[in-house]
Amino acid sequence: MAWLKALNAARRRYWMQRAGNTGCAADTWATYKHAAAATPDDGA
């Protein structure tokens, strides 16, 4: 998954931990999308 590989090690670890450390990139991506959808767009 290009998105995950593009992250630095600290951000990749953060999102993997938020996803439950499943080791599955799809779980990490789903967690990120869920968090992004719950965050209001500030128009920036």
C-alpha positions in Angstrom: 0.0 0.0 0.0 1.7 3.2 -1.2 0.0 5.4 1.4 1.5 3.4 4.3 5.0 3.1 2.7 5.1 6.9 2.2 4.8 7.5 5.9 7.8 7.9 8.1 8.5 5.2 10.7 6.9 7.1 13.6 3.6 7.8 11.6 3.5 4.3 10.3 3.8 2.9 13.8 1.2 5.3 15.1 -1.4 4.2 12.5 -0.5 0.5 12.8 -1.0 0.8 16.6 -4.4 2.6 16.1 -5.4 -0.3 13.9 -4.7 -2.8 16.6 -1.3 -4.0 15.4 -2.8 -6.5 13.1 0.0 -6.3 10.6 -2.5 -5.8 7.8 -2.1 -2.7 5.7 -5.8 -2.8 4.8 -6.7 -2.5 8.5 -4.4 0.5 8.9 -5.9 2.2 5.8 -9.4 1.6 7.1 -8.5 3.1 10.5 -7.0 6.1 8.8 -10.0 6.6 6.6 -12.4 6.3 9.5 -10.3 8.9 11.5 -10.2 11.2 8.5 -13.9 11.0 8.0 -14.5 11.9 11.6 -12.2 15.0 11.4 -14.0 18.1 10.2 -12.5 19.7 7.1 -11.1 23.1 8.0 -11.0 24.1 4.3 -7.2 24.3 4.3 
